[in-house]
Amino acid sequence: MIEKAINNILVNDATVTDITTEIYFGANPYINPAVTPTNNPYLVFYRNATEPYDTKTSRSTLDLATIHINMFAKTAMEVADLAQAVRGALDRNSGTYASIKVQSVQFKNESTGFEYTAELSERGIFQITHFYACRVEPIYT
């Protein structure tokens, strides 16, 4: 499960955690109107897709997973700093993290956005989204 490895890399990277310790997997907790939005930068990541590299006679020994990371902050500079730290932690990284063997993580794309809703704040929220291609050895249990 590549998500375990991505989470492990991000929560153990000092540059990332100097900016935020709010690192979420799956759904954005602030979509729920009952949850008060943070004033700190935060990020939410999830897997978009997984493509196996099948062989003729056995299961895939290497998967290509696409990871989507949404980063949010109150200012454009805060979200830019967070995006730079995340890219520095992940791009071209490899190794074993949380018992997951990662062959490589490759930065593929970045997009920026700005959202304004009364629920978020009067000023809105800045967003940068990253996409990464991750080559990972699948675990069969």
Secondary structure, 3 states (H helix, E strand, C coil): CHHHHHHHHHHCCHHHHHHCCCEEECCCHHHCCCCCCCCCCEEEEEEEEEEECCCCCCCCCCEEEEEEEEEEECCHHHHHHHHHHHHHHHCCCCEEECCEEEEEEEEEEEEEEEECCCCCCCCCEEEEEEEEEEEECCCCC
